[in-house]
């Protein structure tokens, strides 16, 4: 993949303890949010965007979604159509891995490292949404279960990937599409209809609840496996110890757990896939998962990636023109590295954190 010389930007860090953090993050990053919303609805007729907002609002109300009022407030703060619709839309690909840490957590940490190793989460998010990588922010939050860092975007109420030092790290991948016909557009429409009549939480809302309420890996695994979902998803979870890793392949009311080191992209690998009723989101889903499973850090790379270079596990096909985020985190030690990317290469410097948010983070609490 060719890259161009471009100025890299810092990933902003904000401290936002307590409830109501999505609106406070939006207030702090209004320009980023406005640019993202404009990019997200570009090319859509205004009437279609307003209709999407209205339908999304109706579905959230019918499902009794706990974040409806917050999403409505975010949409009002944004001041233009699209804020509700984009909050429950995800059309991305992902490649992620949970496994014992590549460096063994040798420098110790909250409850791992020196006590026999640690677990880590590797995460790559792909979405042909220009500006997403450059607009990435780190929100340092604190809820009833403790502090956590959300790698997110202003104006978004859900959680796609995050890490809670001393507890766990988690992310979700888009699941494959149910194959109900020979035509992908018809299958997509059928999936949306199934979502419309459902009452579960969107995956991003469930993941937010996990970080806000779960005290440890076991509680997070249980909630991710048992809570009703609005649509299928693939969750990845890494705890504090090397054996605390799993992939959770989810249907709306059923779950299949793959315990131990594992990779996931956008296809099922457990019994849900056996019937051949699922359409992978991209043709290279299996190749991406296999490539990330094979990755091993080069000497010295396990402990500290260069601040201006793409995180080391980003090699084709894991990295591709739609890659917008790369994350590596070890919750036992609190280590976290994340970088935003665009179609032509890295867009941000690598943000490296260790246990606590940097002292330079802005306090908006």
Secondary structure, 3 states (H helix, E strand, C coil): CCCCCCCCECCEEEEEECCCHHHHHHHHCHHHHHHHHHHHHCCCCHHHHHHHHHHHHHHHHHCCCCCHHHHHHHHHHHCCCCHHHHHCCCCCEEEEEEEECCCCCCCCCCCCECCCECEEEEEEEECCCCCCCCCCEEEEEEECCEEEEEEECCCCCCCCEEEECCCEEEEEEECCEECCCCCHHHHHHHHHHHHHHCCCECHHHHHHHHHHHCCCHHHHHHHHHHCCECCCEEEEEECCCCCCEEEEEECCCCEEEEECCEEECCCCCCHHHCCCCEECCCCCHHHHHHHHHHCCCCCCCCCCCCCCCCCCCCCCCCCCCCEEEEEEEECCCCEEEEEEEECCEECECCEEEECCCCCCCEECC
